[in-house]
Amino acid sequence: MNTKRAQSANRKPLLEMRGLCIEGFSDEAWHQIVKNVDVTLHRGEVLGLIGESGAGKSTIGIAAMGYVKPGCRINGGRILFDGLDLVAAEEKQKRKLRGLKIAYVAQSAAAAFNPAHKLIDQFAETVIEHRVGNRQQAYADAKELYAKIKLPNPNEIGFRYPHQVSGGQLQRAMTAMALSTRPALLIFDEPTTALDVTTQIEVLVTMRSIVEQFNCAAIYITHDLAVVAQMADKIKVLRYGETVEDADTRTMLAAPKHEYTKSLWAVRSFKKQEAPPPPEPVPLLRVEKVTAGYSSIRVLYDIDFTIHRGHTVAVVGESGSGKSTVARVITGLLPPERGGIYYNGVEYPKDYRKRDKEQLRQVQMIYQMADTAVNPRQKIREIVGRPLSFYLGLQGAEKERRLHELMDMIELQPKMFLDRLPGELSGGQKQRICIARALAADPTFIICDEVTSALDQLVAEGILKLLDRLQRELNLAYMFITHDLATVNAIADEVIVMLEGRIVEQGAKDNIFTPPHHDYTALLLSSVPQMDADWMDRLLAERKAKGGGMRAAGN
């Protein structure tokens, strides 16, 4: 990295931002959201932007394309891309660059893809639009890139629609789409948050090799410090739109100077108290010998586990292992081919449409992407209030009182937030609203599907503490679907490890995390990134020496 920086000093920068200022309009006034930020980036370099939610990371990232979100404007500074001033340039000039010379990989692939078109056609659209190649050439290149980033069945997967692949697979498909024109600058906005740790390594290796192979530059926006340590040559720490600290990666990891930077390094200290043994012999939820799939494609095979009140069971495994499909079976959205779902010893109808209102009320779900889980046109009081009316029949003053109680539970002031729209909230605040909506039904069991993966580490820790407090106060049971083993260590009592639709290991958390491990569990544990710039290189070397490549077990 130091050698790369020395070489960069003698070359013309690809991207320069000088004194960048961006403001946004809210509450009938303009407010500064990016304040006097400088960036210098050369070909072959990766800049990591880190900081908590609202720090200005994504705003700076998309400004590198000469773009700002609606309601924002650049009110100071310069942005030079390959010598072109993007602040002064006409919109027509900037549009020619976007997608061709500068590409953006968004955080939420589910929201970024057009659900009505196949993946490979959306890949080809940019290639054809910028006259890089014809459709046949685009299809061939798509299949090659799908193989490079380890998508399963690369020759066929592009002919699926977005809803027919997992979240992690969709995120990789978006990365391939960004690479379709071989741009000079790549902007990665939290590109691996939806990926399990084993897939994440493969994608990170691909991204890093592309920067080197095509001599392009990249801005890597993330809240995961261990990931940015593997990707970035230099790191810029942001807070409230200002630069707190910047340095090359090794210096930043070894000796962060600012107190805020040190606080980021110290997060994830939370660990819930061990739950007492269940007093009741009958579990709250029993999934018994469930086999399920979509059409002719089988996804789950003989899934069998139990969850007791007051306990949290974490379900871990790579993208496509069947974690979210288990949740769909439990909620009745996907009736199983065989097996049953038992709640307090009573078998529930397999199809949610045959369950009564009380059965529906007992099981609630909090989704991964709060952005796509709430109606952007409804105010918070409507979003949280609907379950109060639907399940509990609350109206008028009684409903308003309960709304205030729920907002207090999630630690958001009712007077400040109830009449806002989701677009006026941060990512962490929106996820708290999704928690309140689930609690509004007064359930006994909540499925948490990757609820912290899209959040920065400080906000994620706050959400985990909130869920833990609510569990203790309300005696809730949780099924926590996650690929983040740090989250598992913080929140779980028991762990289920899934691979290719089967449970390969399950038991108390301490037993699962203590050797000897199942080979696949060992692979997951060894794939958790460390705060060490050389960690990924060492891991890949160790796995190569074992003869298994990136997928070799770690122990």
N, C-alpha and C positions, 0 to 999 in steps of 0.2 A: 504494500500500500504506500509506503514512504517513497519507494522508487517511482511509482505511478504519479505521485504528487510532484516529485522533482521533474519528471518528464513534462507534466502539465504546465509547469511554470514557463516553459519555452514555447508553448503553443497558444494559438488564439482560442479563447473559450467558445464553446458551442452556444452556451446560454449564460447571459449576464442579467441580473436584476440589481438595480442600484436605487436605493432609497424608496423601495416599493411601498406605496400606501393604498389601501383599499378600504372603502367605507360602505356600510349597508344602511338601508332605510327601514326603521321600525319605530313604532310609537310616535309617528308624525315628525321624526327628526333623523338626521344622518349621524351614524355612530362609526367611529374608526374600528375596523376589525383586523387590519394588517398595518403595522406601524414601522415604517422605515426599515424594511428588511432587505438585506443584500445576499445575493447568491451568485457564485461563480462555478460553472460546471463545464468540464472538458469531455471530449469523446473518450470512451473507455472508463469513465468514472461513474460511480453511483453515490448519490447524496441521500442520506437518510434523514427524513423529517419526522421528529417525534414530539410528543406533548399530549396533554389530556384533551378531552372533547372540548371543542370551541377554541382551541389554540390558534387556529388559522392554517393548519397543515394542508387540508384539501383546497382551501381558497388560494393558497400560494401555488399548489400543484397545478390547478387548472389555469391560473394566471400565466403559467409558462406556455400555454397555448394562445395567449392573448384573449382569454375568455374570463368573464365573471358571471356569477349566477344572477338571475333576475332579482332586482332590488339592490344590486351592488354596483359600484363603479370604482374605477381606478382614479384616484385623486392626487397622485403624486408618484414621481420616480420613472424609471425607464426599464423596459424589458427588451433585451436584444437577443434574438435567435438567429444565429449564423449571420450576424451583421444587420438583420432587419429589425427595426424598432416596431415591436408589436403594439405598443401603445398608440403610436402615430399611424400605423398601417391601416389601410382600408379593409373593411370586413371581407371583401372579395379576395384580397391577398391572403388573409388569415385562413379562410375556408380552404384554399388550395393547399395549405400546409397541414391542416388537421386531418388526421387519418393517413396522410402520405409521409410527411417528414416528422410529425409529432403524433404519437398515439397514446391513448388514455385507457387504462384498465381500471374499471370502477370496482368499488367494494361489493356492491349488491348485483351479482350477475342476474338474479331472478328479475330484478326491476329493469335491467339494462337490455335484455333480449326482447325481441318481438315474439310473443307467444304463437303467432299465426304462421311463422316461417321456420323452415328447418335450419339447423345450425350451419350447415355447409353453405346454404344459400345466403345467409347473413354474412358469412366469411367472404363469399365471392363478391358481395355487393361493393365493398370498398375497393377491391382489386379492379373491378370493372369501372367503377365511378372515376377512379384516378388513372385509368387506362394503363395499368401496370401489366395486365394480361387479360385473356378471355376467360369465359366460364370454365372451360375444360382445364386450362392451366391452373385456375384458382382451386378447382376441386382436387387436382393432383397435389398442389402445395398444401392444401388443408390437411389431407390425409398424412402427408409427411410430417407436418407440425404436430398433428394429433399424436402420432407415434412418438415424436421427440419428447412431448410432455406427458407421456405414459397414460394417455386415455385408452381405456379398454376397447378392443376391436376397432382400431383407428380407421379402417376402410369402410366401416358401416355406421359408426356412431354419429357421423355428421348428418345422416339422413333421418335422424330423430328430431322431434320438436323439443323445445326447452323443458317442458314439463315431464318429458320421458327420460331425463337423466338426473342424477343426484346433484345436490348443490355444489359439491366439490368438483364434480365433472363439468358442470356448467361454468364454474370459475376458470377452469383450465381451458375450456373452449373459448372463453373470452380473451384469455391471454394469447392463444393462437391467433385469434382474429386481429388483435392489436399488432401482431408481428407480420401480418399478411403482406404489407408493403415494405417491410424491412426499414422502419423509420430510423431517423437519426437520434431522436429523443423519445424515451418511453417514460410515461408517468404511471407508476403502480400505486394505486390508492387502496391500501389494505388488501392486497390481492390474495393472501393466503388465510384470511380469517375463517373461511368456510371449509378449510382443508384439514384433514387429520394429519397427525405428525409425520406419518410415513410418506404420505403423498406430498406433504409440504416440502420435505427434503428434495424429492424428485423435481418439483416445480422450481424451487429455489436454485437448484443446480442448473436447470434449464435456463432460467432467467439470467443467471450469472454468466453462463457460457455464451448466451446470445449477445450480451454486452461486449464480451471479449471477441467473439467470432466476427461480429458485424461492426465492431469499433464504434458502437453508439454510446449514448449516455443515458442515465436513468435517474429519476427521482423516485425514491421508495418511501412512501408514506405509511407509517405503521405505529401502533401502540405497543408492539411486542419488541422489547429491547433485545432479547436474545436473537430474534430473527434479523433485526437490522444489523446486529453485530456480524452476521454471516454475509450480509449483502453489501453493506456500505463501505466506501473508502473514507468518507467523512460524515459526521453527524451534526445536525443543527437541532437544538432543543428550543421549542417554542412555548410561550405561555401568554395568553391574552393578546395574541397577535404580534408579540415582540420576540426578538431573539434573546434567549436567556444565556445560551452558551453554544459555541461551535468549535469543533476540533476534529482532527483525524480520529478514526474509530478506536484505534489502540490507546491513544492518549485519553479519550473520553471514558473508555471502559476502565482503565487503570486508575485514573485520578480525576473524577468529575469535580469541578471547582464550585459550582453554584449549589446552594442548598436545595433548590427545587430539583435540579438534576439528581442530586443524591437521594431525594425523596422518591423519585421515579425508580431508582435502582433498588429501593428498599421495600417496594410494594409486594403484595401477596404474602403478607405475614399471617393473615387470618387463617384460622383452622377451627372448625366447629367443635363443640364439646361432644364427646362420644355419647350416642343415644343409649339409654338403658335397654336391657333385654325386653322384648315385647311381652306384656303380661297376658295377652289374650292368645288362646291356642289357634283360633281361626284368623288367618291373615286378612287384611283389608282387601288386598287384590291378589288373585291367583291367576296366572296365565298358564294354562295346562295344555301341553302337547300341541301347540299352534303351528300349523303349516299354512302359508299364504303366499299369494303372488298376484301379478297383474296379467290378465288374459292367460296366455300359455306360458308366461315366464314366472317360474317359481322363485320367490325371494327369501322366504323363511322356512326352516325345517325343524319341526318338533321343539319349538321354543317353550321352555318350562321354567318359571320362577315365581316368587312371592314377594309382596311388599307389605310391611306392617305400619300401623299408624305411628306417627312421630319419627319415622325412619326415612332416609334418603338412599335410594339405590341408583348408582351411576351406571349408565350403559355406554360403553366405549367401543370403538372399532373404526376402521377406515371408511372412507366414503364408499357407499354402495354395499356396506356390510349388512344392512337391514335395520339399523337403529330406528330411523324415523318410520319405517314400515310397521315396526312393533307398536309405535304410538298410534298409528292409523288403525291398527286392529283393535287396540284397547278402546279407542274412542268410538269405534263402530263405523268409521269412514271406509274401512276395507274389511268386509266380512271374510273370515278365514275359510280355507277349504276344509280343514279339520281342526279339532281342538276347541277349547272354550275359554271364556273370560268370566271369572267368578268374583263377585264383589260382596264382601261380608258373608261368604259361603253360598250366595245365590247366583246362579248362572244368568248373565246378562244376554239379551238378544244380540246376535252377531252384527246385525245391521242397525245403525243408530236410528233409522226411521221407524224401527219397531220398538225402540226404548221409550218409556214414558218420561215426562218432564222431570220427575224426581231422579230417575236414573241418569239422565243427561246432566242434571245439576251437579251431581256428586263428582264427576270427572271433568276437570277443566284443563286448558292447555295454554302455555305461554310460548310464543313462537320466536324463532331466531331473529328475524328481521322485523323490528318494530315498525320500520318505514312502510313495509308492505302489509303489515298485520292490522293497521288501523285505517279507517276511512278518512282521507285527507280533508274532506269537506265537512266533517262533523266536528263539533266542539267536544272538548274533553267530557263535559257533563253528559252529552249524548252517548259517547262511547262507553263510559263507565256506568251510566244510568240505565242503559237498555237491559242488561241482565237483572238489575234490581226490579224492573217492571215485569220482565218475561218470566223469571223463575220465582220471584218472591211476591209479586203483585203490589210492590210499593208505589205510592203516588204522592204528589203534593209535598207537604212539610216533612212527612216521614221519609220520603225518598231523598229530599234535600239533606236531612240530618245524616242519613246513611252515607250519602256522597261525601259529606265533610269528614265523617269518620274514616272512610276509605282513603281519602287524600291525606289525612293525618297519619294513617298506617304506613303509607309509602313515602312519608316525609316530604310532601309537596304542599305548599300553602293553598287551601281551597280558593280563597278570594283571588289569588294571583293566577291560578292555572285553570280553573273549571271552565272559563269562558274563552280559552285560547283554542286555536286550531293546532293539530299535530305539527304542522310546518313551523310553528313558532317555538318548538321545544328542541332541546338537544337530544342526542341519541340515548343518553342515559335516562333523561326525563321521560322520553317516549316508552322506554322499556318499563319504567316504573308504572306508567299508565296501563300498560298491558298486564302487569301484575295486579293492579287494582281491579281491572276488568275481570280477571280470573277470580279474584277474591269476592267480587260482587255477587257471585252465584252462591257464596257460602259453601264451597266444596270441601270434601275431606281428602281428595287426592288431586294433585296437580302435576302435569307433565311439563317439564321445562326443557324445551328443545333448543339447545345451543344458545341460551338466553344471554350469555356474556361474551360470545365470540366476536361480536361486532363492536364491542366497547373497549375504550382504553383501560389500562390496568387499574388506575385509580377509581374510575367509575365502576368497573367490574367488581372490584373488591367491595365497594359500597352496596352493590346489588346482592352479592353473596351474603353480606352481613344482614341485609334487610330480609332476605329469604329465610335465613337461619332464625332471626328473631321472630318472624311470623310463624315459622314452624313450631317453635317452642310455645308461643302464646296461644296458637289455635290448634295445636296437636295435628298438624297436617302431615300427610305422606307425600314425598316427591319421587318422581322418576326423572333423573337428570341425564338427558342425552347430551353427550359432549365428546369432543376429540381432544380437549385440553386437560392433560393429566394433572396440571397444577390446580385446576378447578376441582377435579376428582379428589385430590388430596385435601382440599379445603373443606368440601361440603359433604362428601359421601360417608355413609356407614357401611354399605356393601357395594361391590362392584361386579358387573356382568361384562365380560369381554366377548365381543362378537366378531366373527370372520365368515364372510360368504354365506350369510343367512343362518349360521349356527352359533350356539353358545359354546365357546371353547374353554371357558373357565369362569367360575363365579364363586363368591364367598365374601367374607369380611374384608374390608379395605386393607387392613394391616397384613392379612394373610396373602392377598393378591400381590401386594407391593413388596413382599419379603421373599427372597429366593428360597427354593428353586422356582422358576417361572415356567409356564408353558412357553414354547418357542415364540409364538406370536405375541404374547404379553411381553416377553423380553425385547422383541423388536420394537413395540410401542414405547417401552420405558427408555430404551437406548436412543430413540429418535427425538426425545424432547430437547429442543435447542438449549444450549448453555450460554452464559454471558462470557463468551470467549471467542475472539475473532478467528481462532484456528480450529474451533470445535468441529465444524462440518467437514473440513479437509481431513482431520484425523479420523473421524467416523467413517468417511468414504474409503480412506486408505485401509482401515481395519477390516471393513466389509469386503473390500476387494481382495485382501490377503486371505480371507476365509473362503473366497471363491464364490460368494453369493451376490456380489454387486451391492447396489443400494438396498435391496430387499433382504439381505442376509440378517439373521437374528443377531441382536447385540450381545447376547450372553450365551 
